[in-house]
Amino acid sequence: KYGIQENMAFLLINGDIGTGKTSLIHYFLLDNDIDAIIATLPDPDLSISDFFKLVTNEYDIKLDSNTKGDFLIQFERFLLATYSGKKRVLLIIDEAQRLNQQLMEQIRILSNIERNYTKLINVFLVGQNEVIDIIKDEKNKALRQRLTVHYTIEPLTELESQDYIKHHLSVAGSEIEIFSPEAHHEIYVFSKGYPRLINIICDRALLAGYVKETKRINREIVKQGILSSIFWRCIEIFHPSFCK
């Protein structure tokens, strides 16, 4: 939010698979305090022409032709009109580690559009840790110099993992402690604090608890949930037709 409110040009959040990057974006988009016109690209593995098409569609920009020149003219007009209306423009690129070199350079060029020394577009890169190596590449030196806000999302600590589970249960309407302390510890040991894995393990453990007709999830039930998760993952990998 700080980076966008202060027009800091390029922002980057990176993290390992399953740490909650996309969930964070969804939460961010629900924040009514952000006075900006926002476009999101969920998969940037695109040709430049497809990138132009998606961006113009997201921002509802009308083009007279599909040429790069027409796109740049209309896009600059859009940015200037938005700036005059005292609003910001934000482009969120998820899975940024999939950006190809040509598209990375094109996005950098878009960020050069200014008025009164003010950047007219903020670019928010969100990707797996591999995106760091891409940005460190000498070819991306110019973009790297524009990167003003950077944060790495780490997996949850054990205490954070417990709070995360309790919050989900609270939102679902639970008023009791469903998971025992030992169960919480077992979940953390296996998931290593990755929210996506925590979700899967808890889901399987709750299902196992339902089958056993118990309202208290202990360590043994969690272990059953973990084994169930591993089993179904193996089935998905080696026998995908069975899952259908």
Disulfide bonds with the S-S distance in Angstrom:
none
